[in-house]
Amino acid sequence: MLTVSFTWPHSECPEIRNGTENLPYFPIEKHVDPYGRSKALAEQFVIRSSGRPLGNKKGKRLYTCALRPAAIYGPGEQRHFPRIIQMARLGLLKFRIGGPNILTDWVYGDNLVHAQLLASMALIDDLPGRSGIPPAAGQAYFISDGAPLNSFELIKPIVEGVGYTMPQRELSVKSAMTLAWGMYAFYGLLYPWLQKSWIPEPFILPAEVFKVGVTHYCSTWKARQEIGYTAIVDKKDALDRTVTYWKERHSQELDGPPLLSWIFLLGGMFLLFLCVYVPAPFMGPLEFIRWIGLFIFRSQETLRIILYLACLAHLLEGIYAWIVAMKADRKNARGWFWQTLALGYPSLQYLLKRAEKKKLHQK
């Protein structure tokens, strides 16, 4: 049994509403990325392999099927929501793609596991009272919660549940694709280093734009009729469980300011260091930064004192963060120290909020 989520294949594909397994495969060359092509090829290979004789067992055959789950969500899911929450934390969740009427399928993890168990049973050919070819042999099945909705409406309660805000601005699919292809090209240049831990995940990719920006949802009628599938967890309960999971998980992870705060604070400290210690001929085009500093503070000595005081303040704030974290978030105490040492109060305020929440919870 192959389980592989279906992807939105290409820009020329029309909307799909209540699609069925009778839809033809899209031309391989029109998929927007190798990942989508590989999944389509894998499914065709598995389906065509069904019914092949097993070489060492006379009369026995290999029976296969393919499940096509929609985008997966739920506690423990590692593909979508860890990245979405990280983007929200860094302040990069800036826009919605497409309008509010875009509908797509999602499937809760427990519902997918339920479908896998049913499909595996429907591939067994030696059960008492059953003879001939198993009902699932050589078949493909769409698997979802059976309740299509806008992807950003599904994401909203989870993102807001952990304390971040959803974007209000909308970006057209065409504009989002321009951004996505630019990101795709940039990461193509980084190909030799993509497995390095210091390379962040792409902000957005072409397949993801089509996934959330074009209506496509499929019927689970065939799965219900042939393997007995039905969603065992409804959408409301599934979302409630997912929100609860992410609230608990988020409360145990290091939190902090958005990416712009990192750039502004670390960049400012670095520029101040250059102004104090780098001789004029070596500053190059950044020499105007020193001119601005001298215009405001009047002397090089004053800039040096400001640098020393800023470093001392960050050090004291880092030590204080360590002390607070040892009581409020011992697991991440070291992370709070280093983050606050680098960013100062913008990091410390996140820790103080967490400590206050823990204090109220204990009461």
Number of C-alpha atoms within 10 A of each C-alpha: 20 16 17 16 17 17 22 21 23 19 17 7 13 10 12 15 14 12 14 17 17 7 8 7 11 14 11 16 11 14 19 19 17 11 11 20 18 12 17 21 12 14 21 15 11 18 19 14 17 17 16 12 14 12 10 7 8 8 8 14 16 16 27 25 25 24 22 20 25 24 21 21 22 21 18 13 13 11 11 13 20 13 14 17 21 15 17 21 20 17 17 16 19 14 15 20 24 22 16 14 11 18 24 23 25 23 24 27 21 17 22 25 11 15 26 20 12 17 27 16 15 21 21 18 19 12 11 6 6 10 10 7 16 18 17 24 23 21 21 25 26 24 31 29 24 21 16 23 17 20 20 20 12 15 19 15 18 23 23 15 16 19 13 16 16 19 15 10 9 14 16 14 20 15 12 23 22 13 16 20 16 15 16 18 12 12 17 12 10 12 10 9 12 14 10 8 8 8 11 10 11 12 14 16 20 23 22 15 22 24 20 22 27 23 21 21 23 23 21 21 18 17 23 15 10 15 20 13 23 20 20 14 16 15 18 9 11 20 20 13 14 22 22 15 15 21 17 12 13 15 14 14 12 16 19 20 18 17 13 12 16 18 12 12 15 14 12 12 17 12 15 20 15 18 24 19 10 14 11 13 8 10 14 9 8 13 16 12 15 20 13 11 17 16 10 11 13 12 11 15 12 15 20 16 12 15 18 13 12 15 16 13 15 21 18 16 21 26 17 17 27 25 16 20 23 15 12 19 21 15 14 16 20 17 18 29 25 18 23 27 24 20 22 22 19 17 25 25 15 17 24 16 11 19 17 13 13 15 11 9 8 7 5
